[in-house]
Amino acid sequence: MRVLAIGAHPDDLELQCAGTLAKYALRGDHVTMAVAMSGDCGSATLPKREIAAIRGEEARASAAVLAAEFLVMRDYSDGFLFSTEQTRLDFLNVVRQARPDVILTHSPNDYHPDHRMTAQIVCDVRIMITVPNIKTEAPPCETLPEIYFFDTMAGVDFVPQHYVDISSTFDMKKQMLACHKSQSSWLQDQYNMTYLDFIDCVGRFRGLQCGVPYAECFQVSPTWPKRAKGILLP
Ligand SMILES: [Zn+2]
């Protein structure tokens, strides 16, 4: 199976779905991690171009933990992702490159505008990926993927429909998040948030809900046409 995870910022996938991606990777599925934004606002001291370059390398290092393919969009500047012809074509091209059976992306009601816009554009381009007359560098796909929304930050206003037991891959999730070294002090200063404590707390909370030590959770996108069978990991 082919799996594509699309996050807005360079560390979003690690926070919300890396344990699930690790399970896919370990069972032999092809995993692609795509990041839309450059992460250029992730520092109080470094200029945009410098922090963006650092964060790009951190995201690549994290994807390498899974031996996942890594794709970037157009390095959009943090806070300014909009649904335009260009952004739709960029997202479309990334989906066509990855040719996924399943896409994991943000919830449409997450706290950050870039997260919400990423979810919207992913949903908006889904139906176009098989359409031959919409041209991109990558050729059209043959089939439509199922889209799953991953948890919101800290689980705010998110009612899970599916849980994935990530107890066996939680250490890999931590290892991937630890690649984003530039963000630990920034998040501490900005949000009083400690990366590893954060995923430990959320992972255990979601695990508590489904009877396992650690879990991640998802909602399925209510769209058409659907596949006959769900393709998220049990
Ligand atoms: Zn983010």
Residues whose N, C-alpha, C, O or C-beta is under 5 A from the ligand:
A	BS01	ZN	A8 H9 D12
